[in-house]
Amino acid sequence: MTGDYTSGAAGKPVFNNEFEYLDNKTSDWRCINTAQSIMNWMVFQDAPTWFWLHALKPVTNAEAAGYSLGYWRPPSDTDLSRFPDLKPGHWTWNPQNWNAVAGFVKYMPWDSVRYMVDESARLTGQRIMAWKTPSGKPVFAITNRSKTDSFTYTVDTQTAARFEGHRYGPSTNDQALGSKTGPQLSITVPPLSIEFWVRTP
């Protein structure tokens, strides 16, 4: 993110309130791109929050894939050519979009406070963001937007505490990764992945 959205804001918070993909498409790469959008707004623009615009869109809507976190079938819809297992009146996830935000929803509760992180050695397709939850628990998120190559982070947690990992991606939701003990964590993130590392008591 290279745009400056805050200099003319007269000290008011600036944040994204309508994220979606206007070309009506989503993809595995966009899953990670969405997670990085959240991180970019919060880190580079000091945004206090970030919003995806549409929770659900009907399966009959042509723009649903790019716009929604999930799909629902209207009670009157009997065309089962799309989502044949989705019953009328029910809904299901749009995983490429939902999995991009789900980890932040789960591991970054409202009123978390972001830490400053030195990520000067990072590459273009990787991001890191760290915060402390209202209960005082440190958490950090790391991403790898590469379609083909893994990326290894070395994270200095400045504590000997243990951190538990959870992976998200286009078809992955909260996969348990086990734990690592600080202060130096070496974490290899596979292509098209988002990981959350949460300090355990």
VEXTORBA-246911 format. One record per residue: y, x, z of N, C-alpha, C in turn; residue in one letter. Coordinates in steps of 0.001 Angstrom, whole numbers, padded with zeros to 6 digits, always signed. Last residue first. Example, Ala and Ser with C-alpha at 12.3 -4.5 7.8 and 13.67 -1.06 7.14 Angstrom:
// residues 2
-002250+012850+007080-001060+013670+007140+000030+012900+007870s;-005690+013190+007800-004500+012300+007800-003300+013200+007800a;
END
This chain:
// residues 201
-019549-000564+027837-019171-000200+029227-019839+001069+029685p;-018847+000610+024509-019664-000166+025446-019328+000302+026859t;-016602+000277+021839-016971+000995+023052-017759+000067+023976r;-017615-000283+018583-017081-000910+019790-017540-000131+021008v;-016975-000087+015269-017581+000653+016360-016865+000267+017647w;-017658-001550+012238-016886-001697+013465-017649-000979+014572f;-017498-000947+008724-018172-000797+010016-017177-000942+011161e;-018159-001947+005499-017156-001991+006551-017921-001853+007865i;-019030-000759+002202-019347-001152+003580-018115-001097+004468s;-019535+000516-000351-019183-000891-000213-019541-001435+001177l;-021900+003110+000502-020951+002472-000417-020747+001005-000082p;-022215+003873+004096-022702+003727+002725-021670+003070+001821p;-020873+006256+006210-020752+004863+005803-021235+004740+004357v;-021712+008219+008836-021810+008139+007384-021875+006675+006979t;-020077+009677+011430-020567+008383+010957-020545+008375+009435i;-019880+011450+014284-020073+011654+012852-020757+010403+012310s;-017659+011643+016929-018660+010801+016270-018693+011145+014788l;-016885+013283+019800-016905+013455+018352-018028+012621+017747q;-017304+012638+022584-016061+012271+021911-016072+012416+020382p;-019505+009714+022227-018365+010562+021914-018359+011847+022708g;-022557+008542+020967-021790+008934+022146-020719+009941+021760t;-023643+005584+019312-023322+007005+019267-022432+007310+020462k;-026140+003048+018591-024989+003592+019296-024855+005089+019076s;-026961+000537+016103-027269+001399+017234-025999+001970+017823g;-026128-001238+014215-026343+000144+013783-026761+001064+014907l;-026625-004572+013174-026565-003635+014297-026937-002236+013826a;-024644-006355+010950-025883-005575+011073-025727-004556+012197q;-022684-008337+010298-022935-007916+011678-024303-007250+011858d;-023811-009023+007240-022951-009611+008258-023440-009218+009642n;-023898-008308+003797-024264-007866+005151-023285-008445+006155t;-023108-008487+001212-024254-009317+001610-024745-008965+003011s;-020722-006941+001250-020839-008124+000393-021997-009050+000744p;-020570-006146+004805-020447-005821+003393-020656-007072+002568g;-020711-004582+008034-020447-005737+007178-020338-005247+005737y;-022252-003329+011003-021888-003186+009586-021727-004534+008911r;-021522-001854+014061-021855-003121+013396-021353-003040+011965h;-022287+000345+016832-021821+000070+015483-022337-001245+014925g;-021028+001254+020012-022056+000560+019240-021479+000157+017888e;-020343+004189+021840-019849+003179+020920-021027+002575+020153f;-019885+005643+025054-020785+005245+023976-020133+004139+023158r;-017559+008253+026096-018194+006934+026163-019060+006671+024930a;-016049+010458+026285-017491+010673+026210-018261+009357+026230a;-013104+010420+024227-013838+009959+025402-015325+010248+025198t;-011860+010805+021834-011206+011320+023041-011823+010768+024316q;-012953+010292+019408-012666+009136+020259-011941+009521+021544t;-012671+011457+016368-012456+011961+017721-012029+010792+018592d;-014880+011160+013756-013903+010430+014561-013851+011031+015955v;-015543+011845+010600-015631+012502+011896-014505+011914+012735t;-017319+010078+008082-016147+010184+008943-016504+011058+010141y;-018646+010307+004926-018847+010654+006336-017513+010840+007037t;-019702+008016+002505-018585+008812+003011-018810+009055+004496f;-021650+007538-000509-021433+007410+000931-020253+008297+001336s;-020873+006230-003743-021023+007366-002838-020808+006986-001378d;-020484+003893-005328-021671+004734-005507-021915+005764-004421t;-018157+002524-004943-019307+001747-005411-020592+002562-005414k;-016009+002919-002115-016714+003517-003259-017909+002647-003638s;-014900+001998+000172-014777+001134-000985-015465+001712-002225r;-015613+001974+003394-015905+002812+002233-015933+001901+001017n;-013971+001913+006615-014434+001301+005370-014788+002373+004354t;-013943+001222+010105-013909+002190+009017-014498+001542+007775i;-012413+000363+013180-013044-000089+011942-012891+001008+010902a;-012861+000624+016726-012279+001087+015465-013102+000565+014302f;-011884-000176+020050-012686-000509+018869-012049+000197+017680v;-011786-000232+023621-011412+000402+022355-012409+000048+021242p;-011016-002842+025795-012127-002191+025099-011630-001557+023792k;-009259-004407+027271-009196-002955+027415-010279-002191+026679g;-009068-007057+026800-009862-006679+027978-009933-005169+028155s;-007665-007116+024404-006969-007508+025632-007741-007167+026903p;-008751-004044+022731-008779-005489+022939-008014-005847+024212t;-007186-001624+020820-007716-001932+022151-007644-003431+022325k;-007992-000051+017651-007217-000919+018536-007916-001044+019876w;-007793+001589+014443-008319+001488+015808-007399+000616+016652a;-008930+002152+011158-007936+001523+012019-008568+001353+013399m;-009363+003816+008082-009744+003690+009491-008594+003025+010232i;-010668+003846+004738-009608+003555+005707-010207+003539+007103r;-011203+004973+001397-011642+004862+002775-010445+004622+003680q;-010374+005569-001154-011206+004387-000954-011703+004188+000454g;-008905+007970-000995-008260+006724-001386-009074+005488-001040t;-009799+009809+002020-009696+009642+000579-009120+008265+000271l;-008258+011451+004873-009049+010401+004226-008859+010399+002721r;-006818+013196+006365-007841+013770+005491-008621+012707+004724a;-005124+011734+007990-004535+012521+006903-005572+013060+005933s;-005202+009849+009988-006218+009796+008935-005740+010590+007719e;-004638+009425+013203-004360+010427+012182-005494+010377+011167d;-003590+006330+014470-004724+007176+014105-004268+008161+013046v;-002356+004369+017100-002019+005235+015970-003209+006162+015734m;-003922+001239+017938-003660+002647+018216-003151+003330+016947y;-002911-002149+018460-003369-001095+017566-002998+000288+018100r;-004164-004515+020644-003052-003591+020406-003575-002408+019602v;-004899-008039+020541-005332-006643+020552-004136-005773+020194s;-004084-010665+020307-003363-009824+021253-004008-008462+021457d;-007276-011929+019357-005824-012098+019395-005236-011280+020536w;-009906-009495+018827-009350-010748+019337-007821-010736+019338p;-011763-008083+016834-010345-007850+017060-009702-009145+017551m;-014391-008836+016365-014158-007650+017194-012681-007312+017423y;-014415-011241+014809-015292-011073+015972-014837-009953+016917k;-012493-010919+012819-012488-012140+013629-013282-011924+014918v;-013389-008516+011740-012086-008554+012415-011981-009790+013307f;-015804-009387+010647-015805-008373+011702-014489-008317+012456g;-014940-011248+008662-015729-011679+009831-015719-010670+010965a;-013747-010433+006334-012874-010742+007473-013646-011004+008768v;-015827-009919+004573-014691-008993+004618-013815-009210+005842a;-017499-012063+004699-017942-010834+005362-016834-009792+005437n;-016054-013943+003110-016172-014116+004557-016546-012813+005255w;-016311-012919+000443-015006-013074+001083-015129-013131+002608n;-019019-012738+000003-018176-011622-000436-016768-011724+000151q;-020028-015272+000982-020199-014027+001731-019308-012871+001288p;-019034-018127+001679-018788-017339+000473-018845-015891+000960n;-021276-020307+003511-020350-019182+003405-020168-018733+001959w;-021337-023919+003149-021992-022618+003310-020943-021522+003114t;-021588-027419+004134-020883-026245+003625-021714-024993+003844w;-022148-030945+003335-022362-029715+004090-021600-028559+003440h;-021951-033139+001680-021358-033254+003012-021539-032020+003872g;-025038-032561+000015-023733-033246+000046-023236-033411+001488p;-026551-029322+000642-026600-030789+000634-025192-031387+000602k;-027433-026608-001155-026334-027126-000336-026278-028648-000461l;-029256-025632-002910-029732-025881-001544-028655-026465-000632d;-027870-025149-005295-028827-026260-005250-029332-026587-003845p;-025298-023973-006229-025715-024089-004837-026711-025238-004657f;-024950-025817-009189-024411-024739-008359-024798-025008-006918r;-026404-028060-009903-026556-026862-010728-025960-025628-010030s;-026360-030538-008734-026878-029430-007937-027080-028167-008766l;-024323-033124-008608-024643-032053-009554-025064-030818-008764d;-023375-034986-006889-024832-034962-007070-025270-033911-008085t;-020846-035612-004671-021290-034659-005701-022813-034609-005757d;-019941-037162-002599-020190-037842-003868-020766-036923-004945s;-019467-035398-000486-020567-036370-000377-020918-037043-001703p;-018835-032062-001707-018370-033411-001393-019552-034388-001335p;-019836-029122-000282-020206-030086-001321-019722-031464-000910r;-017965-026121+000197-018531-027373+000710-018814-028309-000460w;-017914-022587+000828-017955-023699-000125-018474-024951+000585y;-015651-020065+002203-016897-020837+002136-016768-021971+001140g;-013314-018832+001862-014265-018144+002741-015611-018859+002747l;-011817-018947-001474-012362-019507-000232-013215-018533+000572s;-010841-018018-003956-009911-018614-002996-010499-018848-001600y;-012734-017147-005741-011673-016229-005351-010810-016723-004215g;-014423-019440-005865-014966-018107-005568-013887-017149-005087a;-012811-021720-006585-013379-021574-005248-013823-020152-004925a;-011702-022573-008931-011112-021394-008306-011763-021028-006981e;-013029-024900-009653-013216-023707-010481-012679-022442-009813a;-014737-026979-007467-013446-026373-007743-013636-025050-008484n;-017125-027951-006577-016652-028453-007867-015352-027803-008314t;-017434-027061-004041-018220-026378-005074-017788-026817-006465v;-014224-026924-002379-015396-027662-002862-016122-026890-003964p;-013495-024372+000023-013150-025033-001235-014399-025790-001697k;-012271-023317+003220-013319-023876+002363-012710-024439+001095l;-009933-021793+003978-011227-021637+004646-012355-022092+003732a;-007413-020123+002311-008313-021285+002252-009629-020993+002978h;-005935-017679+003078-005320-018988+002946-006309-020144+003066l;-006119-015286+005656-006723-015773+004419-006292-017227+004295w;-003572-013428+007274-004223-014723+007052-004874-014806+005682f;-002704-011390+010009-003051-011442+008577-003837-012725+008368w;-000356-009833+012329-001488-010695+011996-001690-010676+010488t;+001698-008054+012640+001018-008511+013854-000205-009367+013565p;+002140-005124+010676+002006-006583+010715+001242-007011+011968a;+002964-002567+010001+002990-002965+011410+002923-004485+011562d;+002565-001643+007503+003704-002552+007665+003842-003049+009097q;+000359+000038+007786+001515+000520+007039+002747-000369+007176f;-001453-001417+009531-001100-000019+009750+000219+000349+009077v;-001573-004082+008638-001372-003806+010063-000917-002372+010312m;-001950-003810+005865-000811-004561+006385-000540-004186+007838w;-004339-002269+005838-003099-001757+005260-001874-002479+005805n;-006251-003984+007017-005907-002715+007661-004572-002177+007143m;-006310-006054+005109-006012-006332+006519-005509-005065+007203i;-007086-004553+002883-005799-005233+002889-005370-005562+004318s;-009648-003778+003586-008604-002758+003551-007207-003372+003459q;-010941-006222+003289-010894-005591+004613-009783-004552+004656a;-010575-006480+000500-009977-007451+001422-009865-006865+002823t;-012115-004354-000464-010676-004375-000714-009963-005342+000228n;-014659-005219+000136-014111-004099+000900-012603-004030+000725i;-014722-007364-001721-015072-007577-000310-014450-006467+000545c;-014265-006195-004170-013176-006945-003546-013468-007268-002086r;-016788-005144-004686-015677-004233-004462-014529-004948-003758w;-018241-007520-005101-018611-006640-003997-017458-005693-003658d;-015904-010210-005808-016868-009188-006193-017225-008361-004964s;-014469-013218-007180-014642-012253-006112-015697-011266-006571t;-012008-015171-008940-013227-014373-008869-013266-013591-007573k;-009577-016349-009604-010735-017218-009318-012051-016462-009226n;-007350-014880-009695-008084-014990-010960-009411-015734-010777d;-006301-014672-007152-005778-015719-008024-006488-015832-009366l;-007704-014412-004142-007767-013773-005456-007460-014818-006521y;-005692-014344-001123-006716-014950-001975-006727-014167-003275e;-003585-014745+001682-004434-013866+000881-005501-014673+000150f;-001052-015545+002967-001724-016315+001919-002644-015441+001084e;+000493-014041+004674+000020-015336+005184-000730-016146+004141n;+001182-010821+005881+000639-011599+004773+000130-012928+005316n;+004250-010145+007679+002796-010186+007535+002418-011011+006321f;+006669-008881+009823+006329-009145+008432+004819-009118+008313v;+008947-009711+012466+007612-009320+011997+007403-009712+010542p;+012395-008563+012269+011393-009630+012410+010032-009150+011924k;+014338-006674+011773+013574-006562+013009+012534-007633+013222g;+015247-007328+009202+016138-007500+010367+015365-007515+011679a;+013895-006780+006918+013413-007905+007719+014218-008131+008983a;+014150-004714+005156+015154-005766+005125+014814-006954+005994g;+011922-003094+005697+013269-002551+005935+014347-003628+005911s;+009349-004140+005137+009926-004349+006457+011381-003940+006592t;+008007-003542+002878+008286-004956+003099+009074-005213+004377y;+007571-001308+000487+008249-001400+001774+008677-002853+001972d;+004447-000450-001093+005659-001246-000995+006243-001236+000405g;+002014+000791-001046+003193+001641-001154+004495+000866-001027t;-001181+000860+000000+000000+000000+000000+001222+000889+000000m;
END
